[in-house]
Structures are given as structure tokens and as C-alpha cells.
Amino acid sequence: MALAAGPLVTSGWLRAHLDDPDLRILDVRWTLTGGADLEGYLTSHIPGARFVDLDKALASPPGLGGRHPLPSPQQFTEAMREAGVSKDSRVVAYDGGTGAAARAWWLLRAGGHPWEAVLDGGFADWTASGGELRSGKPPAIEGDFEARSFRGWVTADQTADLLESGAVVVDARTRDRFAGGPSPYDPRPGHVPGARSHPWTEVYSNGYVLPRGEIADRNAEATGHRAPAVAYCGSGVTACALIVALESAGIGGVVLYPGGWSEWAQDPERPVEL
């Protein structure tokens, strides 16, 4: 099995490999306000795709750890096996433009899977390019993937320590939320003191990751020409989308603070910057 050349594949690539026996496709359509779009999946999806509910499979229940704490390795393992993912599968995840597919991509990589990618442009690109569609559920396939632990993430305390040491921490939320604008999603307005604004939406255009050079320029502007060490967002979903875009431009090594602002801002002892 060849290693993935990068974190993205195109609809053309997916169409060419659609019948490969080792290919697994994950439909992770989801929105923050509406949750998992199971109805949309049952109505129309890429052939062979299995639906993955972000709130149930890619996160633990909300609480002090934020809106979308990491799932347990056992929980994630069971969800991926149910989706037919094995240790030697090639896995492509797609969504409707919300960054949810990147969360599946990040967890697979963090759990030790060797080959995973996000469909650039997501479901919209597949349909716009005339891709074939199916309805209902495909036949069940049991996988054998196992995630024993997750790597590449940090806690709130570790994030604070890294900032204290001078590391660059980037906030993937919108600039308005970073600055402290009103939001129904944030426990308190503002951002982690010392973090830099690096909105995930600004490294995408109409659902597509920007060209390599443009991402490099935007990253240099956001970080002062330094390599980001940690990315966070509201709850560890869209920060994964930022990490995907950065990696597509050759900017690797960024770890995730999954609790994000929904964890940090719940603790009255943690400082907030506006």
C-alpha cells in the first residue's frame, strides 16, 4: 500500500479509484447547528461511502473538556471498524464544507492509521463534477483497524506552557470570535492570551484548499514567519481543517489542542485576552 502523497485527494482521483477493494470512504457531513446529516447521506452519497456521525464517533460527550472532546480510542476503533476501515485500508473522508472530514482525518492519523485523506472540495465538488451518487446504505463491511491511543495533541495546561516558552499557538476561529465578538457558541468572548488569529476559512476558498504558495503567505502573516506549534478552535473540529491545509502546503508538525476555546473559557481561573 503506497503512502498518501498528502492530506488531500481530488474527485478525479477518487473516481479513478472508486472500485479499489482497499478503499474506504467516510461521509462526515455535519454542521454545528444541525449536527450529523444522516438524512442527507441516506438521500444521496458517494458510492460505497459509510456515514460517520461526528458527535457520536469522533467525539466524547460535551462537558468540562469542551464541546467535542476526543473520543476514547475504543469508541473510535469501533466506529471505524463499523465503517469498514482496516489497518491496510486507504481512507478518504468528505463533508459539506464544515471541516468535519478533517476531524476524521486527524483522528485516523493520530490513532496510527497509515493512509488517510480529505476530499478537496468535499461533496459539493463530487456532485459538481458529475460524480455518481447512491442512496440508502451500502452492505456492511467489518474492518480491523485499532486505535490504541492518540498522538499529536496537547492539553490546556500544555498549551499554556508552550505559549509561556514562546511557541506559536494559532486560533482557527473567525477573526470576529477571536477578537471577542458576540457568539452563541463561546462560554466567554476572547481568545487564549498570546495566541494568534489564523482563521481556517481564510486558507480555503469555496470549500477548496488554497494553493500552496497562498497558504504559505497567509501562514507567514498570521505567525510572523514562524512555524505554528499548536492549533485550536472552538472545539477541535475546524482546527483540524486548518492543519490539513497547512500540511498540504508543507507546513507540518502542528499539534491539536482539542478542547479549544469551549474548554479553556469554561474555567474562570484561565485568563482571557480580547
C-alpha positions, 0 to 999 in steps of 0.5 A, a space after each residue: 500500500 503506497 503512502 498518501 502523497 498528502 492530506 488531500 485527494 481530488 474527485 478525479 482521483 477518487 473516481 479513478 479509484 472508486 472500485 479499489 477493494 482497499 478503499 474506504 470512504 467516510 461521509 462526515 457531513 455535519 454542521 454545528 447547528 444541525 449536527 450529523 446529516 444522516 438524512 442527507 447521506 441516506 438521500 444521496 452519497 458517494 458510492 460505497 461511502 459509510 456515514 460517520 456521525 461526528 458527535 457520536 464517533 469522533 467525539 466524547 460527550 460535551 462537558 468540562 473538556 469542551 464541546 467535542 472532546 476526543 473520543 476514547 480510542 475504543 469508541 473510535 476503533 469501533 466506529 471505524 471498524 463499523 465503517 469498514 476501515 482496516 489497518 491496510 485500508 486507504 481512507 478518504 473522508 468528505 463533508 459539506 464544507 464544515 471541516 468535519 472530514 478533517 476531524 476524521 482525518 486527524 483522528 485516523 492519523 493520530 490513532 496510527 492509521 497509515 493512509 488517510 485523506 480529505 476530499 478537496 472540495 468535499 461533496 459539493 465538488 463530487 456532485 459538481 463534477 458529475 460524480 455518481 451518487 447512491 442512496 440508502 446504505 451500502 452492505 456492511 463491511 467489518 474492518 480491523 483497524 485499532 486505535 490504541 491511543 492518540 498522538 499529536 495533541 496537547 492539553 490546556 495546561 500544555 498549551 499554556 506552557 508552550 505559549 509561556 516558552 514562546 511557541 506559536 499557538 494559532 486560533 482557527 476561529 473567525 477573526 470576529 470570535 477571536 477578537 471577542 465578538 458576540 457568539 452563541 457558541 463561546 462560554 466567554 468572548 476572547 481568545 487564549 492570551 498570546 495566541 494568534 488569529 489564523 482563521 481556517 476559512 481564510 486558507 480555503 476558498 469555496 470549500 477548496 484548499 488554497 494553493 500552496 504558495 497562498 497558504 504559505 503567505 497567509 501562514 507567514 502573516 498570521 505567525 510572523 514567519 514562524 512555524 505554528 506549534 499548536 492549533 485550536 478552535 472552538 472545539 477541535 473540529 475546524 482546527 483540524 481543517 486548518 492543519 490539513 491545509 497547512 500540511 498540504 502546503 508543507 507546513 507540518 508538525 502542528 499539534 491539536 489542542 482539542 478542547 479549544 476555546 469551549 474548554 479553556 473559557 469554561 474555567 474562570 481561573 484561565 485568563 482571557 485576552 480580547 
